[in-house]
Amino acid sequence: MKGKKISKWLREYLLNARLSSFIVGVSGGIDSAVTSILAAQTGEPTYVVSLPIHQDKTQLNRADRHIEWLKENYSNVHPVEIDLTEVYDTLITTLTHTHPTEIATANTRARLRMTTLYSLASTYKGLVVGTGNKIEDFGVGFFTKYGDGGVDISPIADLYKSEVYTLGKELGVSDEIIEAAPTDGLWADGRTDEEQLGATYEELEWAMKWFEIGDETVKVSEKEKEILNLYLRHYMINKHKMTPIPIYQNV
């Protein structure tokens, strides 16, 4: 079973790093739900962290119920909730004179959460566990640089979104999480991931596979061309997130 293999890999990496715990941000979505279970299944101390910032109550309640389920099923799980709303508001007020854009304030939420997770990691000698899937991390770059992209280890980053859902069902993720529209929780209007991306995960997964293994001699429909072009635009715009930081070679 894939879940057991990933959990075994996580535990081996933790022990080899001579660290003591996993730190997982839990949002109420499928990716963080699957990741938190995989970490919990290692048997090592796992801190599941809720970090609301003006959070939609539906998302927050889903996260809380998932954390309760984890506590009931895994004795090594330790819940942590830190409301960052006041910190965020203070920072945004301080930055007002710079006229931050909507995307800048959204990314600020993600970076505050990353900072908090690493504070906990320092406290509990832990690894911050990434929750990004293959489409987001290596396809369209749908993450915040040094926000949710700032992690130590990524257990589901080689799984397509469809594979994450399949694994989630095997692991016992609740129906309400599986059926919920994916969202990064960074926007006041509650916009979904697919609304931001302009395509469904299924369409983007098809496009990623097409570019990886597709035969360019095979005809595609006009709709498929639109999806391929959209995928490519996202990839090119966000490529800087998905490649190593450029280093000037002093020769």
The 8 nearest C-alpha neighbors of each residue, nearest first, counted from 0:
[[1, 2, 3, 4, 5, 169, 166, 170],
 [0, 2, 4, 3, 5, 166, 6, 169],
 [3, 1, 5, 4, 0, 6, 37, 166],
 [2, 4, 6, 5, 1, 0, 7, 37],
 [3, 5, 7, 1, 2, 6, 8, 0],
 [4, 6, 8, 2, 7, 3, 9, 1],
 [7, 5, 9, 3, 37, 41, 8, 4],
 [8, 6, 4, 10, 5, 9, 3, 11],
 [7, 9, 5, 11, 6, 10, 12, 4],
 [10, 8, 6, 12, 7, 11, 5, 13],
 [9, 11, 13, 7, 12, 8, 41, 14],
 [12, 10, 8, 14, 13, 9, 15, 7],
 [11, 13, 15, 9, 10, 14, 16, 8],
 [14, 12, 10, 16, 11, 15, 18, 9],
 [13, 15, 17, 11, 16, 12, 18, 10],
 [14, 16, 12, 17, 13, 11, 18, 10],
 [15, 17, 13, 14, 18, 12, 11, 19],
 [18, 16, 14, 15, 13, 19, 12, 124],
 [17, 19, 124, 16, 13, 125, 14, 20],
 [18, 20, 124, 125, 17, 13, 44, 123],
 [21, 19, 125, 44, 45, 43, 124, 18],
 [20, 22, 45, 126, 125, 46, 127, 23],
 [23, 21, 127, 46, 126, 128, 45, 125],
 [24, 22, 47, 128, 48, 35, 46, 25],
 [23, 25, 48, 47, 49, 26, 22, 31],
 [26, 24, 31, 49, 48, 27, 62, 47],
 [27, 25, 62, 28, 31, 24, 49, 58],
 [26, 28, 62, 61, 58, 25, 59, 176],
 [29, 27, 26, 30, 176, 31, 32, 181],
 [28, 30, 32, 31, 176, 177, 33, 27],
 [31, 29, 33, 32, 130, 28, 34, 131],
 [30, 32, 34, 25, 130, 33, 29, 28],
 [33, 31, 29, 35, 30, 34, 28, 36],
 [34, 32, 36, 30, 167, 31, 35, 29],
 [35, 33, 31, 37, 36, 32, 130, 30],
 [34, 36, 38, 32, 37, 33, 31, 39],
 [35, 37, 39, 33, 38, 34, 40, 32],
 [38, 36, 34, 40, 6, 35, 39, 33],
 [37, 39, 35, 36, 40, 41, 6, 34],
 [40, 38, 36, 41, 37, 45, 42, 35],
 [41, 39, 37, 42, 38, 36, 6, 73],
 [40, 42, 6, 43, 39, 38, 10, 7],
 [41, 43, 40, 39, 75, 44, 38, 73],
 [42, 44, 41, 20, 45, 75, 39, 19],
 [45, 43, 20, 75, 76, 21, 46, 42],
 [46, 44, 21, 76, 20, 39, 77, 22],
 [45, 47, 77, 22, 78, 76, 21, 48],
 [48, 46, 23, 78, 24, 79, 77, 25],
 [47, 49, 24, 79, 25, 80, 23, 78],
 [48, 50, 80, 25, 24, 51, 79, 81],
 [51, 49, 81, 82, 80, 83, 48, 112],
 [52, 50, 82, 54, 83, 49, 53, 84],
 [51, 53, 84, 54, 83, 82, 50, 108],
 [54, 52, 84, 51, 55, 187, 83, 82],
 [55, 53, 52, 51, 56, 59, 184, 58],
 [54, 56, 58, 57, 59, 53, 189, 184],
 [57, 55, 59, 58, 60, 54, 61, 53],
 [56, 58, 60, 59, 55, 61, 54, 27],
 [59, 57, 61, 27, 56, 55, 60, 62],
 [58, 60, 56, 62, 61, 57, 63, 55],
 [59, 61, 63, 57, 62, 58, 56, 64],
 [62, 60, 27, 64, 58, 59, 63, 65],
 [61, 63, 27, 59, 65, 60, 26, 64],
 [64, 62, 60, 66, 65, 61, 59, 67],
 [65, 63, 67, 61, 66, 62, 60, 68],
 [64, 66, 68, 62, 67, 63, 61, 69],
 [65, 67, 69, 63, 68, 64, 62, 70],
 [66, 68, 64, 70, 69, 65, 63, 71],
 [69, 67, 65, 71, 66, 70, 64, 72],
 [68, 70, 66, 72, 67, 71, 73, 65],
 [71, 69, 67, 73, 68, 72, 76, 66],
 [70, 72, 68, 69, 73, 67, 74, 66],
 [71, 73, 69, 70, 68, 74, 76, 67],
 [74, 72, 70, 75, 69, 76, 71, 39],
 [73, 75, 76, 70, 72, 71, 77, 42],
 [74, 76, 44, 73, 45, 42, 43, 77],
 [77, 75, 45, 74, 70, 73, 46, 44],
 [76, 78, 46, 45, 47, 75, 79, 70],
 [79, 77, 47, 46, 48, 76, 66, 80],
 [78, 80, 48, 47, 49, 81, 77, 46],
 [81, 79, 49, 48, 50, 82, 78, 51],
 [82, 80, 50, 83, 49, 79, 51, 48],
 [81, 83, 51, 50, 84, 52, 80, 85],
 [82, 84, 86, 52, 85, 87, 51, 81],
 [85, 83, 52, 87, 86, 82, 53, 88],
 [84, 86, 88, 87, 83, 89, 82, 52],
 [87, 85, 89, 83, 84, 88, 90, 82],
 [86, 88, 84, 90, 85, 89, 83, 91],
 [89, 87, 85, 91, 90, 86, 92, 84],
 [90, 88, 92, 86, 87, 91, 85, 93],
 [89, 91, 93, 87, 92, 88, 94, 86],
 [90, 92, 94, 88, 93, 89, 95, 87],
 [93, 91, 89, 95, 94, 90, 88, 96],
 [92, 94, 90, 91, 95, 89, 96, 88],
 [93, 95, 91, 92, 97, 96, 90, 99],
 [96, 94, 92, 98, 97, 93, 91, 99],
 [95, 97, 98, 94, 93, 99, 92, 91],
 [98, 96, 95, 94, 99, 93, 100, 91],
 [97, 99, 95, 96, 100, 94, 91, 101],
 [100, 98, 97, 103, 104, 95, 101, 94],
 [99, 101, 103, 102, 104, 98, 105, 97],
 [100, 102, 104, 103, 105, 99, 186, 106],
 [101, 103, 105, 100, 104, 106, 99, 107],
 [104, 102, 100, 106, 101, 105, 99, 107],
 [103, 105, 107, 101, 106, 102, 100, 99],
 [106, 104, 102, 185, 107, 108, 103, 186],
 [107, 105, 109, 103, 108, 104, 143, 102],
 [106, 108, 104, 110, 105, 109, 111, 103],
 [109, 107, 111, 106, 105, 110, 112, 185],
 [108, 110, 146, 106, 112, 107, 111, 147],
 [111, 109, 146, 113, 107, 112, 108, 114],
 [112, 110, 114, 108, 113, 109, 107, 115],
 [111, 113, 115, 109, 110, 114, 116, 108],
 [112, 114, 110, 116, 146, 115, 111, 117],
 [115, 113, 111, 117, 112, 116, 110, 118],
 [114, 116, 118, 112, 113, 117, 111, 119],
 [117, 115, 113, 119, 118, 114, 120, 112],
 [118, 116, 120, 119, 114, 115, 121, 113],
 [117, 119, 115, 121, 120, 116, 114, 122],
 [118, 120, 122, 116, 117, 121, 123, 115],
 [121, 119, 125, 117, 123, 118, 124, 122],
 [122, 120, 118, 124, 119, 123, 117, 125],
 [121, 123, 119, 120, 124, 118, 125, 117],
 [122, 124, 120, 125, 121, 119, 20, 19],
 [125, 123, 121, 19, 18, 120, 122, 20],
 [124, 126, 120, 20, 21, 123, 19, 18],
 [125, 127, 21, 151, 22, 120, 128, 20],
 [126, 128, 22, 151, 150, 21, 23, 120],
 [129, 127, 152, 23, 150, 22, 151, 153],
 [130, 128, 153, 150, 131, 152, 127, 154],
 [129, 131, 31, 30, 34, 128, 153, 132],
 [132, 130, 156, 129, 136, 135, 155, 30],
 [131, 133, 156, 155, 135, 134, 158, 136],
 [134, 132, 156, 157, 159, 158, 136, 135],
 [135, 133, 138, 132, 137, 136, 159, 139],
 [134, 136, 141, 140, 133, 139, 132, 138],
 [135, 137, 133, 140, 134, 131, 132, 138],
 [138, 136, 133, 134, 135, 140, 241, 139],
 [139, 137, 134, 135, 140, 136, 234, 207],
 [138, 140, 234, 233, 141, 135, 134, 137],
 [141, 139, 135, 237, 136, 142, 138, 137],
 [142, 140, 135, 139, 136, 143, 237, 134],
 [141, 143, 140, 148, 147, 144, 135, 136],
 [144, 142, 146, 147, 148, 106, 145, 109],
 [143, 145, 146, 148, 240, 142, 149, 147],
 [146, 144, 149, 148, 143, 110, 147, 113],
 [145, 147, 110, 109, 143, 148, 144, 113],
 [146, 148, 149, 143, 109, 142, 113, 145],
 [147, 149, 146, 144, 145, 143, 142, 150],
 [148, 150, 145, 146, 147, 113, 144, 151],
 [151, 149, 127, 129, 128, 152, 148, 147],
 [152, 150, 127, 126, 128, 129, 153, 149],
 [151, 153, 128, 150, 129, 154, 127, 126],
 [154, 152, 129, 156, 155, 128, 130, 151],
 [153, 155, 156, 152, 5, 129, 34, 9],
 [154, 156, 158, 132, 157, 153, 131, 130],
 [157, 155, 132, 133, 158, 153, 131, 154],
 [156, 158, 133, 155, 132, 159, 154, 153],
 [159, 157, 133, 155, 156, 162, 132, 163],
 [158, 160, 133, 162, 161, 134, 132, 163],
 [159, 161, 163, 162, 132, 164, 158, 200],
 [160, 162, 164, 159, 163, 165, 201, 158],
 [163, 161, 165, 159, 160, 164, 158, 166],
 [162, 164, 160, 166, 161, 165, 167, 158],
 [163, 165, 167, 161, 162, 166, 168, 160],
 [166, 164, 162, 168, 167, 163, 161, 169],
 [165, 167, 169, 163, 168, 164, 162, 170],
 [168, 166, 164, 170, 172, 169, 165, 33],
 [167, 169, 171, 165, 170, 166, 172, 164],
 [170, 168, 166, 167, 171, 165, 172, 2],
 [171, 169, 167, 168, 172, 166, 36, 33],
 [170, 172, 168, 169, 173, 167, 166, 174],
 [171, 173, 167, 168, 170, 174, 32, 176],
 [174, 172, 175, 176, 171, 177, 65, 168],
 [173, 175, 177, 176, 178, 172, 179, 168],
 [174, 176, 178, 173, 177, 179, 61, 172],
 [175, 177, 179, 174, 178, 173, 28, 29],
 [178, 176, 174, 175, 179, 29, 173, 164],
 [177, 179, 175, 176, 174, 180, 173, 181],
 [180, 178, 176, 177, 175, 181, 28, 29],
 [179, 181, 182, 191, 178, 192, 28, 177],
 [182, 180, 192, 191, 179, 28, 183, 193],
 [183, 181, 191, 192, 184, 180, 190, 28],
 [182, 184, 185, 192, 181, 191, 186, 26],
 [183, 185, 182, 186, 189, 54, 55, 26],
 [186, 184, 105, 183, 108, 187, 109, 106],
 [185, 187, 189, 188, 184, 105, 190, 183],
 [186, 188, 189, 185, 53, 190, 54, 184],
 [187, 189, 186, 190, 185, 55, 191, 184],
 [190, 188, 186, 187, 191, 184, 55, 182],
 [191, 189, 188, 194, 186, 182, 192, 195],
 [190, 192, 182, 194, 193, 181, 189, 195],
 [193, 191, 182, 195, 194, 181, 196, 183],
 [192, 194, 196, 199, 195, 191, 198, 197],
 [193, 195, 191, 197, 192, 196, 190, 198],
 [196, 194, 192, 193, 197, 191, 190, 198],
 [195, 197, 193, 198, 194, 192, 199, 233],
 [196, 198, 194, 195, 193, 199, 229, 192],
 [199, 197, 193, 196, 202, 200, 203, 194],
 [198, 200, 202, 201, 193, 203, 197, 196],
 [199, 201, 203, 202, 204, 198, 160, 193],
 [200, 202, 204, 199, 203, 205, 161, 160],
 [203, 201, 205, 199, 200, 204, 198, 206],
 [204, 202, 206, 200, 205, 201, 207, 199],
 [203, 205, 201, 207, 206, 202, 200, 208],
 [204, 206, 202, 208, 203, 207, 209, 201],
 [207, 205, 209, 203, 204, 208, 227, 202],
 [208, 206, 204, 210, 209, 205, 203, 211],
 [207, 209, 211, 205, 206, 210, 212, 204],
 [210, 208, 213, 206, 207, 211, 212, 205],
 [209, 211, 207, 208, 213, 212, 206, 227],
 [212, 210, 208, 209, 213, 207, 206, 214],
 [211, 213, 209, 210, 208, 214, 207, 215],
 [214, 212, 209, 210, 211, 215, 208, 217],
 [213, 215, 216, 217, 212, 209, 210, 218],
 [216, 214, 217, 213, 218, 209, 210, 219],
 [215, 217, 214, 218, 213, 219, 209, 212],
 [218, 216, 215, 214, 219, 213, 220, 209],
 [219, 217, 216, 220, 215, 214, 224, 223],
 [220, 218, 223, 224, 217, 221, 222, 215],
 [219, 221, 223, 222, 224, 218, 225, 226],
 [220, 222, 224, 223, 225, 219, 226, 218],
 [221, 223, 225, 220, 224, 226, 219, 227],
 [222, 224, 226, 220, 225, 221, 219, 227],
 [225, 223, 221, 227, 222, 226, 228, 220],
 [226, 224, 222, 228, 223, 227, 229, 221],
 [225, 227, 229, 223, 224, 228, 230, 222],
 [228, 226, 224, 230, 229, 206, 225, 231],
 [227, 229, 231, 225, 226, 230, 224, 232],
 [230, 228, 226, 232, 231, 227, 225, 233],
 [229, 231, 227, 233, 228, 232, 226, 234],
 [230, 232, 234, 228, 229, 233, 235, 227],
 [233, 231, 229, 235, 234, 230, 236, 228],
 [234, 232, 139, 230, 236, 231, 235, 237],
 [233, 235, 139, 231, 237, 232, 238, 236],
 [234, 236, 238, 232, 237, 233, 231, 239],
 [237, 235, 233, 234, 238, 232, 239, 140],
 [238, 236, 140, 234, 239, 235, 240, 233],
 [237, 239, 235, 241, 240, 234, 236, 242],
 [238, 240, 237, 241, 242, 236, 244, 243],
 [241, 239, 238, 237, 242, 144, 140, 243],
 [240, 242, 238, 239, 137, 140, 136, 243],
 [241, 243, 239, 240, 238, 244, 245, 137],
 [244, 242, 245, 241, 239, 240, 246, 238],
 [243, 245, 246, 242, 239, 240, 241, 247],
 [246, 244, 243, 247, 242, 239, 248, 240],
 [247, 245, 248, 244, 243, 249, 242, 250],
 [246, 248, 249, 245, 250, 244, 243, 242],
 [247, 249, 250, 246, 245, 244, 243, 242],
 [248, 250, 247, 246, 245, 244, 243, 242],
 [249, 248, 247, 246, 245, 244, 243, 242]]
